[in-house]
Amino acid sequence: MKRLCLIFILLLLLSLTGCEKKPATTAPKELFQVTDEVTNDGVRVGDGPEQFIDAYEDYLIQVAYNNLESSYVVMDIDEIPYEEDISTIIANFFVDGKPISEEDLCEENNVKPTQLYALLSSSAYLREHNVVYRYLRFRWADGLIADIQSDELNYNETYEMPRIQ
């Protein structure tokens, strides 16, 4: 009976390790460069899901449906309904020039995700840090990339609080 129980536990552990999801990679600054509607990773207007998945499967992908009034929601890259009119986005914060995830930002500053906006737009935080939010947005139509945009929001400029050197 002990042996049977041990085998069951080992099989359970093996099955669970196979299901473990790899954490999303923090996007580097170079990822957000677009030239003539081609990303730094070679994805271009007119490409389909295969090229998009090959280039960005390691990143956190957020999806917005054009007919929804809600904001972007995180979806697994293999579950995205590319054939619908949607927008996908890869976004990242850069604090003092270094990429950092929202989760790490919250952990490092001991704040909850709902408090992150207040932290990043606070005068005290912006006096000490340069904060930039960069994003790469893909608009999809009929299963193909119809438009690619890259942009950023500089929190120090937006909230008129230059970093004190």
Short mmCIF file of the C-alpha atoms (twelve columns), coordinates in Angstrom:
data_MODEL
# 
_entry.id   MODEL 
# 
loop_
_atom_site.group_PDB 
_atom_site.id 
_atom_site.type_symbol 
_atom_site.label_atom_id 
_atom_site.label_alt_id 
_atom_site.label_comp_id 
_atom_site.label_asym_id 
_atom_site.label_seq_id 
_atom_site.Cartn_x 
_atom_site.Cartn_y 
_atom_site.Cartn_z 
_atom_site.pdbx_PDB_model_num 
ATOM 1   C CA . MET A 1   0.000   0.000  0.000   1 
ATOM 2   C CA . LYS A 2   2.850   2.410  0.858   1 
ATOM 3   C CA . ARG A 3   4.505   1.626  -2.465  1 
ATOM 4   C CA . LEU A 4   1.284   2.291  -4.380  1 
ATOM 5   C CA . CYS A 5   0.839   5.588  -2.531  1 
ATOM 6   C CA . LEU A 6   4.452   6.597  -3.295  1 
ATOM 7   C CA . ILE A 7   4.009   5.802  -7.004  1 
ATOM 8   C CA . PHE A 8   0.790   7.838  -7.079  1 
ATOM 9   C CA . ILE A 9   2.534   10.839 -5.469  1 
ATOM 10  C CA . LEU A 10  5.461   10.627 -7.920  1 
ATOM 11  C CA . LEU A 11  3.095   10.446 -10.905 1 
ATOM 12  C CA . LEU A 12  1.154   13.410 -9.564  1 
ATOM 13  C CA . LEU A 13  4.347   15.455 -9.145  1 
ATOM 14  C CA . LEU A 14  5.525   14.549 -12.644 1 
ATOM 15  C CA . SER A 15  2.210   15.579 -14.164 1 
ATOM 16  C CA . LEU A 16  2.221   18.879 -12.291 1 
ATOM 17  C CA . THR A 17  5.749   19.797 -13.362 1 
ATOM 18  C CA . GLY A 18  4.748   19.271 -17.001 1 
ATOM 19  C CA . CYS A 19  1.921   21.768 -16.600 1 
ATOM 20  C CA . GLU A 20  4.008   24.503 -15.041 1 
ATOM 21  C CA . LYS A 21  3.688   27.714 -17.031 1 
ATOM 22  C CA . LYS A 22  6.849   29.594 -17.876 1 
ATOM 23  C CA . PRO A 23  6.840   33.151 -16.485 1 
ATOM 24  C CA . ALA A 24  6.579   35.974 -19.005 1 
ATOM 25  C CA . THR A 25  9.830   37.572 -20.096 1 
ATOM 26  C CA . THR A 26  10.327  41.246 -19.291 1 
ATOM 27  C CA . ALA A 27  10.404  43.062 -22.622 1 
ATOM 28  C CA . PRO A 28  13.645  44.944 -23.418 1 
ATOM 29  C CA . LYS A 29  13.669  48.466 -24.848 1 
ATOM 30  C CA . GLU A 30  14.620  47.152 -28.307 1 
ATOM 31  C CA . LEU A 31  11.354  45.206 -28.551 1 
ATOM 32  C CA . PHE A 32  9.405   48.465 -28.856 1 
ATOM 33  C CA . GLN A 33  11.145  49.691 -32.018 1 
ATOM 34  C CA . VAL A 34  9.105   49.789 -35.245 1 
ATOM 35  C CA . THR A 35  10.461  50.925 -38.605 1 
ATOM 36  C CA . ASP A 36  8.276   51.109 -41.733 1 
ATOM 37  C CA . GLU A 37  5.568   48.952 -40.070 1 
ATOM 38  C CA . VAL A 38  8.098   46.212 -39.188 1 
ATOM 39  C CA . THR A 39  9.010   45.426 -35.581 1 
ATOM 40  C CA . ASN A 40  12.523  44.849 -34.362 1 
ATOM 41  C CA . ASP A 41  11.646  41.120 -34.352 1 
ATOM 42  C CA . GLY A 42  10.659  41.123 -38.037 1 
ATOM 43  C CA . VAL A 43  6.881   41.044 -37.541 1 
ATOM 44  C CA . ARG A 44  5.111   43.203 -40.115 1 
ATOM 45  C CA . VAL A 45  1.721   44.417 -41.240 1 
ATOM 46  C CA . GLY A 46  0.093   41.537 -43.151 1 
ATOM 47  C CA . ASP A 47  1.637   38.797 -40.972 1 
ATOM 48  C CA . GLY A 48  -0.603  36.285 -39.268 1 
ATOM 49  C CA . PRO A 49  -0.724  34.599 -35.867 1 
ATOM 50  C CA . GLU A 50  2.157   32.210 -36.640 1 
ATOM 51  C CA . GLN A 51  4.711   35.003 -37.045 1 
ATOM 52  C CA . PHE A 52  3.299   36.863 -34.041 1 
ATOM 53  C CA . ILE A 53  3.426   33.784 -31.814 1 
ATOM 54  C CA . ASP A 54  6.949   32.871 -32.951 1 
ATOM 55  C CA . ALA A 55  8.215   36.356 -32.097 1 
ATOM 56  C CA . TYR A 56  6.310   37.085 -28.885 1 
ATOM 57  C CA . GLU A 57  5.354   33.819 -27.184 1 
ATOM 58  C CA . ASP A 58  7.618   34.586 -24.212 1 
ATOM 59  C CA . TYR A 59  5.924   37.896 -23.396 1 
ATOM 60  C CA . LEU A 60  2.770   38.811 -21.517 1 
ATOM 61  C CA . ILE A 61  0.123   39.571 -24.153 1 
ATOM 62  C CA . GLN A 62  -2.895  41.724 -23.423 1 
ATOM 63  C CA . VAL A 63  -5.950  41.738 -25.675 1 
ATOM 64  C CA . ALA A 64  -8.750  44.242 -26.207 1 
ATOM 65  C CA . TYR A 65  -11.826 43.524 -28.278 1 
ATOM 66  C CA . ASN A 66  -12.886 46.467 -30.389 1 
ATOM 67  C CA . ASN A 67  -16.496 46.018 -29.311 1 
ATOM 68  C CA . LEU A 68  -15.738 45.940 -25.577 1 
ATOM 69  C CA . GLU A 69  -15.617 49.012 -23.454 1 
ATOM 70  C CA . SER A 70  -13.236 47.393 -20.979 1 
ATOM 71  C CA . SER A 71  -9.506  47.743 -21.162 1 
ATOM 72  C CA . TYR A 72  -6.951  45.132 -22.166 1 
ATOM 73  C CA . VAL A 73  -7.057  41.705 -20.526 1 
ATOM 74  C CA . VAL A 74  -4.204  39.201 -20.330 1 
ATOM 75  C CA . MET A 75  -4.658  36.154 -22.576 1 
ATOM 76  C CA . ASP A 76  -2.539  33.154 -23.429 1 
ATOM 77  C CA . ILE A 77  -0.953  33.785 -26.835 1 
ATOM 78  C CA . ASP A 78  -2.347  30.486 -28.165 1 
ATOM 79  C CA . GLU A 79  -5.895  31.349 -27.046 1 
ATOM 80  C CA . ILE A 80  -6.172  34.780 -28.697 1 
ATOM 81  C CA . PRO A 81  -9.014  34.950 -31.280 1 
ATOM 82  C CA . TYR A 82  -6.874  36.462 -34.043 1 
ATOM 83  C CA . GLU A 83  -9.688  36.202 -36.613 1 
ATOM 84  C CA . GLU A 84  -11.743 38.769 -34.669 1 
ATOM 85  C CA . ASP A 85  -11.217 42.533 -34.767 1 
ATOM 86  C CA . ILE A 86  -8.959  42.870 -31.744 1 
ATOM 87  C CA . SER A 87  -5.948  44.752 -30.536 1 
ATOM 88  C CA . THR A 88  -3.013  43.029 -28.839 1 
ATOM 89  C CA . ILE A 89  -0.439  44.845 -26.792 1 
ATOM 90  C CA . ILE A 90  2.937   44.079 -25.265 1 
ATOM 91  C CA . ALA A 91  3.799   46.668 -22.638 1 
ATOM 92  C CA . ASN A 92  6.447   47.257 -20.040 1 
ATOM 93  C CA . PHE A 93  7.567   49.788 -17.479 1 
ATOM 94  C CA . PHE A 94  11.119  51.085 -17.494 1 
ATOM 95  C CA . VAL A 95  12.345  52.586 -14.245 1 
ATOM 96  C CA . ASP A 96  15.655  54.416 -14.479 1 
ATOM 97  C CA . GLY A 97  16.158  52.847 -17.911 1 
ATOM 98  C CA . LYS A 98  15.729  49.241 -16.766 1 
ATOM 99  C CA . PRO A 99  12.740  47.075 -17.738 1 
ATOM 100 C CA . ILE A 100 10.621  45.894 -14.831 1 
ATOM 101 C CA . SER A 101 7.327   44.013 -14.622 1 
ATOM 102 C CA . GLU A 102 4.293   45.392 -12.820 1 
ATOM 103 C CA . GLU A 103 4.553   42.507 -10.367 1 
ATOM 104 C CA . ASP A 104 8.187   43.320 -9.540  1 
ATOM 105 C CA . LEU A 105 7.373   47.036 -9.245  1 
ATOM 106 C CA . CYS A 106 4.664   46.252 -6.709  1 
ATOM 107 C CA . GLU A 107 6.911   43.883 -4.796  1 
ATOM 108 C CA . GLU A 108 9.895   46.264 -4.701  1 
ATOM 109 C CA . ASN A 109 7.736   49.146 -3.496  1 
ATOM 110 C CA . ASN A 110 5.497   47.118 -1.200  1 
ATOM 111 C CA . VAL A 111 2.274   48.209 -2.920  1 
ATOM 112 C CA . LYS A 112 -0.760  46.359 -4.244  1 
ATOM 113 C CA . PRO A 113 -1.454  46.375 -8.007  1 
ATOM 114 C CA . THR A 114 -4.360  48.773 -7.409  1 
ATOM 115 C CA . GLN A 115 -1.896  51.240 -5.827  1 
ATOM 116 C CA . LEU A 116 0.667   51.130 -8.643  1 
ATOM 117 C CA . TYR A 117 -0.718  54.079 -10.631 1 
ATOM 118 C CA . ALA A 118 -0.708  56.271 -7.501  1 
ATOM 119 C CA . LEU A 119 2.901   55.292 -6.780  1 
ATOM 120 C CA . LEU A 120 4.182   55.893 -10.318 1 
ATOM 121 C CA . SER A 121 2.468   59.266 -10.632 1 
ATOM 122 C CA . SER A 122 3.477   60.512 -7.180  1 
ATOM 123 C CA . SER A 123 5.845   63.456 -6.878  1 
ATOM 124 C CA . ALA A 124 7.955   61.658 -4.286  1 
ATOM 125 C CA . TYR A 125 8.555   58.631 -6.538  1 
ATOM 126 C CA . LEU A 126 9.174   60.712 -9.671  1 
ATOM 127 C CA . ARG A 127 11.744  62.887 -7.873  1 
ATOM 128 C CA . GLU A 128 13.794  59.745 -7.335  1 
ATOM 129 C CA . HIS A 129 13.109  57.802 -10.540 1 
ATOM 130 C CA . ASN A 130 12.613  58.150 -14.277 1 
ATOM 131 C CA . VAL A 131 9.512   56.170 -15.242 1 
ATOM 132 C CA . VAL A 132 8.581   55.319 -18.825 1 
ATOM 133 C CA . TYR A 133 5.770   53.001 -19.974 1 
ATOM 134 C CA . ARG A 134 6.446   51.568 -23.440 1 
ATOM 135 C CA . TYR A 135 4.031   49.563 -25.539 1 
ATOM 136 C CA . LEU A 136 3.822   47.801 -28.864 1 
ATOM 137 C CA . ARG A 137 0.245   47.547 -30.178 1 
ATOM 138 C CA . PHE A 138 -0.993  45.337 -33.001 1 
ATOM 139 C CA . ARG A 139 -4.427  45.855 -34.558 1 
ATOM 140 C CA . TRP A 140 -5.862  42.676 -36.105 1 
ATOM 141 C CA . ALA A 141 -8.428  42.355 -38.899 1 
ATOM 142 C CA . ASP A 142 -9.486  39.173 -40.705 1 
ATOM 143 C CA . GLY A 143 -6.744  37.156 -38.974 1 
ATOM 144 C CA . LEU A 144 -3.871  39.401 -40.081 1 
ATOM 145 C CA . ILE A 145 -1.973  42.288 -38.525 1 
ATOM 146 C CA . ALA A 146 -3.538  45.454 -39.969 1 
ATOM 147 C CA . ASP A 147 -1.465  48.033 -38.067 1 
ATOM 148 C CA . ILE A 148 1.504   48.195 -35.700 1 
ATOM 149 C CA . GLN A 149 2.191   51.094 -33.356 1 
ATOM 150 C CA . SER A 150 4.922   51.701 -30.856 1 
ATOM 151 C CA . ASP A 151 4.650   54.449 -28.288 1 
ATOM 152 C CA . GLU A 152 5.588   55.427 -24.778 1 
ATOM 153 C CA . LEU A 153 4.334   57.465 -21.865 1 
ATOM 154 C CA . ASN A 154 7.014   59.291 -19.914 1 
ATOM 155 C CA . TYR A 155 5.590   59.666 -16.412 1 
ATOM 156 C CA . ASN A 156 8.124   62.340 -15.458 1 
ATOM 157 C CA . GLU A 157 7.018   64.543 -18.358 1 
ATOM 158 C CA . THR A 158 3.320   63.732 -18.018 1 
ATOM 159 C CA . TYR A 159 3.215   64.556 -14.348 1 
ATOM 160 C CA . GLU A 160 5.650   67.489 -14.741 1 
ATOM 161 C CA . MET A 161 8.040   66.164 -12.142 1 
ATOM 162 C CA . PRO A 162 11.574  65.998 -13.501 1 
ATOM 163 C CA . ARG A 163 13.943  63.737 -11.636 1 
ATOM 164 C CA . ILE A 164 16.285  65.574 -9.291  1 
ATOM 165 C CA . GLN A 165 19.854  64.746 -10.279 1 
# 
